[in-house]
Amino acid sequence: MSYLLGIDLGSSSVKASLLDAETGRVAGSDFYPKQEMAIEAAEPGWAEQAPTAWWDAAQAAIAGAMKQAVVNAGEVKAIGIAYQMHGLVCLDKHGEPLRPSIIWCDSRAVPIGEAAMETLGRELCLGRLFNSPGNFTASKLKWVRDNEPDVFAKIDKVCLPGDYLAARMTGEVATTVSGLSEGMLWDFEQAKPAYFLLDHYGVGHDLLAEIVPTFGDQGELTAEAAKQLGLAAGTPVTYRAGDQPNNALSLNALNPGEIAATAGTSGVVYGVSDVLRYDPQSRINTFAHVNHSGQQTSLGLLLCVNGTGCAYAWLKRTLGNTMSYGQMNDAAAEAPVGCDGLTFLPFGNGAERMLGNADPGAVMQGLSFNRHNTSHLCRAVQEGIVFAFMYGIEVMRETGMDPTVIRAGNTNLFQSVLFRQLLADVTGARIELYDTDGSVGAARGAGIGAGIYASPVDAFSTLSRINCTEPDPGHAVPTQDAYARWCSRLEANLIP
């Protein structure tokens, strides 16, 4: 038997899945920790995690998946890695982290990116990076240089969270073009690392890791790593990608016009394009997709809504953890469209770039003690998240992406029937749900990279669509009225 191991390194947990390469059946899957991983915030707007905690979680998740699948170590033929994007990991010459990782939702480098955009010029940055330097990996590295010079002086290599996990496995620090692009470290015009931005930030070119292909040989498990992971030494790592490009891959979204979405800790709409385009206001971001190469232009247009799953988790905790998510979904369905005037803005974890780095915070507005109950609260949070998606999709439409079909995996908020119907009703798009997730997508990617699958068509021949949600014409008017009220309240909260 041949199995493919997919690992999805998130900010909440690490998930591992073993895929039967022939049948496409998930033989075993597990995640760790069972409670969400801690995100440390020593200052407002900061968010850090220890890379070693990711490694510990990966060991536990893989062990659980292997036990569940009853798979021998030698039957695992390739490994794929998906990971939380935009994080900064600083390694010394021994490959050890010098400080906690500054992860994706940390906003401390926003002023650094904005200053670089102003100094270098919008035309230069957008024309070569396809984005503002913003709050991405390169700007976070500049923050370390300016504020932690002792740490900066010891850096041998910088990398992304998935690169760190791969380095622990193979002993080799490497990255990909797709990975560099997500950190504002890839120059699309010159088709090489963005040395001009590193020079501007006073960062040496030698701190960047070696580039390896997204699909293909990325190194083999060392004897030490194999022992820790319960796998066979020499097992190849053959795929890695950021979580959102990987989610698109997991849904077989590889061609122009195809759209993938997630609603985990953060929510993302990700569209594939073969046109070199960017948003002049940098409200959405453009990265190299997993199948981008010198021979093929394939870009991912990414819209991020920070407050999705974390907003729903907040509500669950606020309700005293007395209801399961399924019970919350059932309760939400009891409230009417528009929640009798209750509106929720889900930006309690920041708004990322969709609102131009404005921070309206999380707001529950229109609350009436005499009219609203738990059902209204549950529905208001779901509606607020869906309306934030719609607000961003309207931005995407300005760049030429107009989704009529949105694909999603059967995970997180997309498991809610109400959530899918709300999204279909407000966008007018069909919502297709597939039996997959990021770890399974990473496993399929590993199979492509190892040559076990002849092509992506071969890899996704067993991908199963399990649900299709069409817009309900009867919901159109009240949903659009509720969305218009939500937009009005958002705009009011954006005014200083």
C-alpha positions as CSV (number, residue, x, y, z in Angstrom):
1,M,0.0,0.0,0.0
2,S,1.1,3.6,-0.7
3,Y,0.1,6.5,1.5
4,L,0.6,10.2,1.3
5,L,1.0,12.3,4.4
6,G,-0.4,15.8,4.4
7,I,0.3,18.3,7.2
8,D,-1.6,21.5,7.7
9,L,0.2,23.9,10.1
10,G,-2.4,26.4,11.3
11,S,-2.4,29.0,14.0
12,S,-4.9,27.0,16.0
13,S,-3.5,23.5,15.6
14,V,-1.5,21.2,13.3
15,K,-3.5,18.6,11.4
16,A,-2.1,15.5,9.7
17,S,-3.9,13.2,7.3
18,L,-2.9,10.0,5.6
19,L,-4.3,9.5,2.1
20,D,-4.5,6.2,0.3
21,A,-2.8,7.2,-3.0
22,E,-4.8,4.8,-5.1
23,T,-8.3,5.2,-3.8
24,G,-8.2,8.8,-2.4
25,R,-9.6,7.6,0.9
26,V,-8.5,9.3,4.1
27,A,-7.1,6.4,6.1
28,G,-6.3,8.4,9.2
29,S,-6.4,12.0,10.5
30,D,-5.7,13.8,13.7
31,F,-4.9,17.2,15.0
32,Y,-3.0,18.7,18.0
33,P,-3.4,20.4,20.3
34,K,-7.1,19.6,21.1
35,Q,-7.5,23.1,22.5
36,E,-6.4,26.0,20.3
37,M,-2.7,26.8,20.3
38,A,-1.9,30.0,22.3
39,I,-1.1,33.2,20.4
40,E,1.1,35.4,22.6
41,A,0.4,39.2,22.4
42,A,2.9,41.1,24.6
43,E,1.7,44.4,23.1
44,P,-1.5,45.4,21.4
45,G,-1.6,44.2,17.8
46,W,1.2,41.7,18.3
47,A,0.8,37.9,17.7
48,E,3.6,35.4,18.2
49,Q,3.9,31.6,18.4
50,A,6.9,29.4,19.2
51,P,8.0,27.4,16.2
52,T,9.0,24.5,18.4
53,A,5.4,24.3,19.5
54,W,4.5,23.6,15.9
55,W,7.0,20.8,15.7
56,D,5.7,19.3,18.9
57,A,2.1,19.5,17.6
58,A,3.1,18.0,14.3
59,Q,4.7,15.0,16.0
60,A,1.5,14.4,18.1
61,A,-0.8,14.8,15.0
62,I,1.2,12.5,12.8
63,A,1.3,9.9,15.6
64,G,-2.5,10.1,16.0
65,A,-3.1,9.8,12.2
66,M,-0.6,6.8,11.9
67,K,-2.3,5.0,14.8
68,Q,-5.8,5.6,13.4
69,A,-4.8,4.4,9.9
70,V,-2.7,1.4,11.1
71,V,0.0,2.3,8.6
72,N,3.6,1.1,8.6
73,A,6.2,3.9,8.4
74,G,7.6,2.4,5.1
75,E,4.1,2.7,3.4
76,V,4.3,6.5,3.6
77,K,5.8,7.5,0.3
78,A,5.8,11.3,0.3
79,I,5.0,14.3,2.6
80,G,3.3,17.6,1.8
81,I,3.1,20.7,4.0
82,A,0.6,23.5,4.1
83,Y,1.1,26.3,6.6
84,Q,-0.1,29.6,8.0
85,M,1.1,32.4,5.6
86,H,3.2,35.5,6.1
87,G,4.9,34.4,9.4
88,L,8.5,35.3,10.1
89,V,10.8,32.6,11.5
90,C,14.4,33.7,12.3
91,L,16.9,30.8,12.5
92,D,20.5,30.8,13.7
93,K,23.3,28.9,12.0
94,H,22.2,25.7,13.7
95,G,18.7,26.0,12.4
96,E,17.3,27.0,15.9
97,P,14.7,29.7,16.2
98,L,16.1,32.9,17.7
99,R,12.8,34.3,18.8
100,P,9.1,33.4,18.6
101,S,7.6,33.6,15.1
102,I,5.8,36.9,14.3
103,I,2.7,35.3,12.7
104,W,0.2,36.4,10.0
105,C,-2.1,38.5,12.2
106,D,0.6,40.5,13.9
107,S,0.2,44.1,12.9
108,R,3.3,45.8,14.3
109,A,5.0,46.2,10.9
110,V,2.1,48.1,9.2
111,P,3.9,51.5,9.6
112,I,7.1,50.0,8.2
113,G,5.3,48.7,5.1
114,E,3.4,51.9,4.6
115,A,6.7,54.0,4.8
116,A,8.4,51.7,2.3
117,M,5.4,52.1,-0.1
118,E,5.7,55.9,0.2
119,T,9.5,56.0,-0.2
120,L,9.8,53.5,-3.0
121,G,6.7,54.6,-4.7
122,R,3.3,52.9,-5.3
123,E,4.1,52.2,-9.0
124,L,7.3,50.4,-8.2
125,C,5.9,48.3,-5.4
126,L,2.7,47.4,-7.1
127,G,4.4,46.8,-10.5
128,R,7.0,44.5,-9.1
129,L,5.6,43.0,-5.8
130,F,1.9,43.2,-6.9
131,N,1.2,44.5,-3.4
132,S,2.1,47.0,-0.9
133,P,5.1,45.8,1.3
134,G,2.4,46.1,4.0
135,N,2.4,43.9,7.1
136,F,4.2,41.0,5.4
137,T,7.2,38.9,6.2
138,A,9.8,41.3,4.8
139,S,8.4,44.2,6.8
140,K,8.4,42.1,10.0
141,L,12.0,41.3,9.4
142,K,12.7,45.0,9.1
143,W,11.0,45.4,12.5
144,V,13.4,42.9,14.0
145,R,16.3,44.7,12.5
146,D,15.2,48.0,14.0
147,N,14.0,46.8,17.4
148,E,16.0,43.7,18.2
149,P,19.5,44.2,16.8
150,D,21.1,41.5,18.9
151,V,18.6,39.0,17.5
152,F,19.0,40.3,13.9
153,A,22.8,40.0,14.1
154,K,22.5,36.2,14.8
155,I,20.1,35.4,12.0
156,D,21.5,33.0,9.5
157,K,18.3,32.4,7.5
158,V,14.7,33.6,7.6
159,C,11.9,31.5,6.5
160,L,8.1,30.9,6.7
161,P,6.3,28.6,9.1
162,G,6.1,25.7,6.6
163,D,9.7,26.2,5.7
164,Y,10.6,25.7,9.3
165,L,8.7,22.5,9.6
166,A,10.3,21.2,6.4
167,A,13.7,22.2,7.7
168,R,13.1,20.2,10.9
169,M,12.3,17.2,8.7
170,T,15.1,17.5,6.2
171,G,17.8,19.5,7.8
172,E,17.8,21.9,4.9
173,V,16.3,25.4,5.1
174,A,14.5,26.2,1.8
175,T,11.5,28.0,0.5
176,T,9.5,28.4,-2.7
177,V,8.6,31.2,-5.2
178,S,5.0,31.1,-4.0
179,G,6.3,31.4,-0.4
180,L,8.6,34.3,-1.3
181,S,5.7,36.1,-3.0
182,E,3.5,35.9,0.1
183,G,6.3,37.6,2.1
184,M,6.8,40.4,-0.4
185,L,10.1,38.8,-1.2
186,W,9.5,38.0,-4.9
187,D,10.0,40.4,-7.8
188,F,7.4,39.4,-10.5
189,E,8.9,41.8,-13.0
190,Q,12.5,40.5,-12.7
191,A,11.4,36.9,-11.8
192,K,13.8,36.8,-8.9
193,P,13.8,37.6,-5.1
194,A,12.9,41.2,-4.3
195,Y,16.4,42.3,-3.6
196,F,15.3,46.0,-4.1
197,L,13.1,45.7,-1.0
198,L,15.7,43.9,1.0
199,D,18.2,46.7,0.1
200,H,15.7,49.3,1.2
201,Y,15.2,47.6,4.5
202,G,19.0,47.1,5.0
203,V,18.7,43.3,5.0
204,G,21.4,41.1,3.4
205,H,20.4,38.9,0.4
206,D,22.1,35.9,2.0
207,L,19.4,35.7,4.7
208,L,16.9,34.3,2.2
209,A,16.7,30.5,2.0
210,E,17.4,28.4,-1.1
211,I,14.5,28.2,-3.6
212,V,13.0,24.7,-4.2
213,P,10.0,23.9,-6.5
214,T,6.5,23.9,-5.0
215,F,6.1,20.3,-6.4
216,G,9.2,18.1,-6.4
217,D,12.2,17.2,-4.4
218,Q,12.5,19.3,-1.3
219,G,14.7,17.0,0.7
220,E,14.3,13.7,2.7
221,L,13.6,12.9,6.3
222,T,16.8,12.7,8.4
223,A,17.2,9.8,10.7
224,E,16.6,12.0,13.7
225,A,13.4,13.6,12.3
226,A,12.1,10.2,11.2
227,K,12.6,8.8,14.7
228,Q,10.7,11.7,16.2
229,L,7.9,11.5,13.7
230,G,7.6,7.7,13.6
231,L,8.3,7.7,9.9
232,A,11.0,6.1,7.7
233,A,14.3,7.9,7.2
234,G,14.6,9.0,3.6
235,T,10.9,9.7,3.1
236,P,10.8,12.7,0.7
237,V,9.1,16.0,1.2
238,T,7.6,16.8,-2.2
239,Y,5.2,19.7,-1.7
240,R,4.7,22.8,0.4
241,A,2.4,25.9,0.1
242,G,0.8,28.5,2.2
243,D,-2.6,27.6,3.5
244,Q,-4.7,29.6,1.1
245,P,-2.9,28.5,-2.2
246,N,-3.0,25.0,-0.7
247,N,-6.7,25.3,0.0
248,A,-7.3,26.2,-3.6
249,L,-5.2,23.2,-4.6
250,S,-7.2,21.0,-2.3
251,L,-10.4,22.1,-4.1
252,N,-8.7,21.6,-7.5
253,A,-8.9,25.4,-8.2
254,L,-5.9,25.7,-10.5
255,N,-7.4,27.3,-13.6
256,P,-8.3,31.0,-14.3
257,G,-11.6,32.1,-12.9
258,E,-11.9,29.3,-10.3
259,I,-12.6,30.5,-6.7
260,A,-11.9,28.8,-3.4
261,A,-12.9,29.9,0.1
262,T,-12.2,29.1,3.7
263,A,-13.8,30.2,7.0
264,G,-11.4,29.0,9.7
265,T,-9.7,31.3,12.2
266,S,-9.7,33.8,9.4
267,G,-11.8,33.8,6.2
268,V,-10.5,33.9,2.7
269,V,-11.8,34.2,-0.8
270,Y,-9.0,33.1,-3.2
271,G,-9.4,33.5,-7.0
272,V,-7.1,32.1,-9.7
273,S,-6.0,34.3,-12.6
274,D,-3.6,34.2,-15.5
275,V,-3.5,37.9,-15.9
276,L,-0.8,40.0,-14.2
277,R,-3.2,42.2,-12.2
278,Y,-3.3,43.8,-8.7
279,D,-5.6,46.0,-6.7
280,P,-4.3,49.6,-6.8
281,Q,-5.4,50.1,-3.2
282,S,-3.9,46.8,-2.0
283,R,-7.2,45.8,-0.4
284,I,-6.7,42.3,-1.9
285,N,-3.4,40.7,-2.5
286,T,-1.8,38.9,-5.4
287,F,0.6,36.0,-4.9
288,A,2.2,33.3,-7.0
289,H,-0.2,30.3,-7.1
290,V,1.1,26.8,-6.6
291,N,1.3,26.1,-10.3
292,H,3.0,29.5,-11.2
293,S,6.2,29.1,-13.2
294,G,8.4,30.7,-15.8
295,Q,6.3,29.0,-18.4
296,Q,2.8,29.5,-16.9
297,T,1.4,32.6,-15.2
298,S,-0.9,31.5,-12.4
299,L,-1.7,34.0,-9.7
300,G,-3.9,33.8,-6.6
301,L,-5.9,36.9,-5.7
302,L,-6.5,36.7,-2.0
303,L,-9.1,38.5,0.1
304,C,-8.8,38.0,3.9
305,V,-11.3,38.6,6.6
306,N,-9.6,38.1,9.9
307,G,-12.6,37.7,12.1
308,T,-14.4,34.5,11.0
309,G,-13.9,31.3,13.0
310,C,-12.3,33.2,15.8
311,A,-15.4,35.4,16.0
312,Y,-17.7,32.4,16.3
313,A,-15.3,30.8,18.8
314,W,-15.4,34.1,20.8
315,L,-19.2,33.9,20.9
316,K,-19.1,30.2,22.0
317,R,-16.8,31.2,24.9
318,T,-18.9,34.2,25.8
319,L,-22.0,32.0,26.0
320,G,-20.1,30.0,28.6
321,N,-19.2,27.1,26.3
322,T,-22.7,25.7,27.1
323,M,-23.5,25.1,23.4
324,S,-21.7,23.1,20.7
325,Y,-21.1,24.7,17.3
326,G,-23.9,22.5,15.9
327,Q,-26.3,23.8,18.6
328,M,-25.2,27.4,17.8
329,N,-25.9,26.8,14.1
330,D,-29.4,25.4,15.0
331,A,-30.1,28.4,17.2
332,A,-29.0,30.8,14.5
333,A,-31.4,29.3,12.1
334,E,-34.3,30.2,14.4
335,A,-33.7,33.9,14.0
336,P,-35.0,35.8,11.0
337,V,-32.9,37.2,8.2
338,G,-31.4,40.5,9.4
339,C,-31.7,39.4,13.1
340,D,-34.5,41.9,13.8
341,G,-32.0,44.8,13.4
342,L,-29.0,43.3,15.2
343,T,-25.8,43.8,13.3
344,F,-22.3,42.4,14.0
345,L,-19.0,43.7,12.7
346,P,-16.5,40.8,13.0
347,F,-13.2,42.7,13.0
348,G,-12.1,42.0,16.6
349,N,-8.9,40.4,15.3
350,G,-8.1,43.3,13.0
351,A,-9.3,43.9,9.4
352,E,-6.1,43.2,7.5
353,R,-6.0,44.9,4.2
354,M,-9.6,44.7,3.0
355,L,-10.4,48.0,4.9
356,G,-7.0,49.6,4.1
357,N,-5.6,48.6,7.5
358,A,-8.4,50.6,9.3
359,D,-9.4,48.9,12.5
360,P,-13.2,49.3,13.3
361,G,-13.0,46.5,15.9
362,A,-15.8,44.1,16.7
363,V,-19.2,45.8,17.2
364,M,-22.6,44.4,18.1
365,Q,-25.0,47.1,17.2
366,G,-28.8,47.5,17.5
367,L,-29.0,45.2,20.5
368,S,-32.4,45.2,22.3
369,F,-32.8,43.5,25.6
370,N,-36.5,43.0,25.0
371,R,-36.2,41.5,21.4
372,H,-32.9,39.7,21.1
373,N,-31.9,36.4,22.5
374,T,-29.2,33.7,21.9
375,S,-30.6,32.8,18.5
376,H,-30.2,36.4,17.3
377,L,-26.6,36.6,18.7
378,C,-25.6,33.4,16.8
379,R,-27.2,34.5,13.6
380,A,-25.9,38.0,13.9
381,V,-22.3,36.7,14.1
382,Q,-22.8,34.4,11.1
383,E,-24.4,37.2,9.1
384,G,-21.6,39.6,10.1
385,I,-19.0,37.2,8.8
386,V,-20.8,36.5,5.6
387,F,-21.4,40.2,4.9
388,A,-17.7,40.8,5.5
389,F,-17.0,38.2,2.8
390,M,-19.5,40.0,0.5
391,Y,-17.9,43.4,1.1
392,G,-14.5,41.9,0.1
393,I,-16.0,40.1,-3.0
394,E,-17.2,43.5,-4.2
395,V,-13.6,44.7,-4.0
396,M,-12.5,41.6,-6.0
397,R,-15.1,42.4,-8.7
398,E,-13.3,45.7,-9.3
399,T,-10.2,43.6,-10.4
400,G,-12.3,41.5,-12.8
401,M,-13.0,38.5,-10.6
402,D,-16.7,37.8,-10.4
403,P,-17.4,34.5,-8.7
404,T,-20.5,32.6,-9.8
405,V,-19.3,29.4,-8.1
406,I,-17.4,29.3,-4.8
407,R,-15.8,26.0,-3.7
408,A,-15.1,25.2,-0.1
409,G,-14.0,22.2,2.0
410,N,-16.3,20.6,4.5
411,T,-14.7,22.3,7.5
412,N,-15.3,25.1,10.0
413,L,-18.1,27.5,9.3
414,F,-18.8,25.9,5.9
415,Q,-20.2,23.0,7.8
416,S,-23.1,25.3,8.8
417,V,-26.1,24.9,6.4
418,L,-27.1,28.5,7.4
419,F,-23.7,29.9,6.7
420,R,-23.6,28.4,3.2
421,Q,-27.1,29.6,2.4
422,L,-26.3,33.1,3.7
423,L,-23.2,33.3,1.5
424,A,-25.1,32.0,-1.6
425,D,-28.0,34.5,-1.0
426,V,-25.8,37.6,-0.6
427,T,-23.3,36.8,-3.4
428,G,-25.7,35.2,-5.8
429,A,-23.0,32.4,-6.3
430,R,-23.5,28.7,-6.0
431,I,-21.6,27.3,-3.0
432,E,-20.0,23.9,-3.7
433,L,-18.9,21.8,-0.7
434,Y,-16.2,19.2,-1.1
435,D,-15.0,16.4,1.1
436,T,-11.5,17.7,1.7
437,D,-9.4,20.0,3.9
438,G,-5.9,21.5,3.9
439,S,-4.1,18.5,5.2
440,V,-5.7,16.2,2.5
441,G,-4.9,18.8,-0.1
442,A,-1.3,18.8,1.1
443,A,-1.3,15.0,0.8
444,R,-2.5,15.2,-2.8
445,G,0.2,17.9,-3.5
446,A,2.8,15.5,-2.2
447,G,1.6,12.8,-4.6
448,I,1.9,15.3,-7.5
449,G,5.3,16.3,-6.4
450,A,6.5,12.7,-6.0
451,G,5.2,11.7,-9.4
452,I,2.8,9.2,-7.9
453,Y,0.1,11.1,-9.7
454,A,0.7,11.8,-13.4
455,S,-1.1,15.1,-13.2
456,P,-3.4,17.2,-11.1
457,V,-6.3,15.6,-13.1
458,D,-5.1,12.2,-11.8
459,A,-4.7,13.5,-8.3
460,F,-8.2,14.9,-8.0
461,S,-10.1,12.2,-9.9
462,T,-11.4,10.9,-6.5
463,L,-12.3,14.4,-5.1
464,S,-16.0,14.2,-4.0
465,R,-18.5,17.1,-4.0
466,I,-20.9,16.5,-1.2
467,N,-23.2,19.5,-1.3
468,C,-24.4,22.3,-3.6
469,T,-26.2,25.4,-2.2
470,E,-28.0,27.6,-4.7
471,P,-29.2,31.2,-3.9
472,D,-32.8,31.3,-2.6
473,P,-34.7,34.0,-4.5
474,G,-37.1,34.3,-1.6
475,H,-34.3,35.5,0.6
476,A,-32.9,38.1,-1.9
477,V,-34.7,41.2,-0.6
478,P,-34.3,40.8,3.1
479,T,-30.7,39.6,2.7
480,Q,-29.7,42.6,0.6
481,D,-31.5,44.9,3.0
482,A,-29.6,43.4,5.9
483,Y,-26.3,43.7,4.0
484,A,-27.0,47.4,3.2
485,R,-27.6,48.1,6.9
486,W,-24.4,46.2,7.7
487,C,-22.4,48.3,5.2
488,S,-23.9,51.5,6.5
489,R,-22.9,50.6,10.1
490,L,-19.4,49.6,8.9
491,E,-18.9,52.9,7.2
492,A,-20.0,54.8,10.3
493,N,-17.5,52.9,12.4
494,L,-14.7,53.6,9.9
495,I,-15.1,57.4,10.4
496,P,-12.4,58.6,12.9
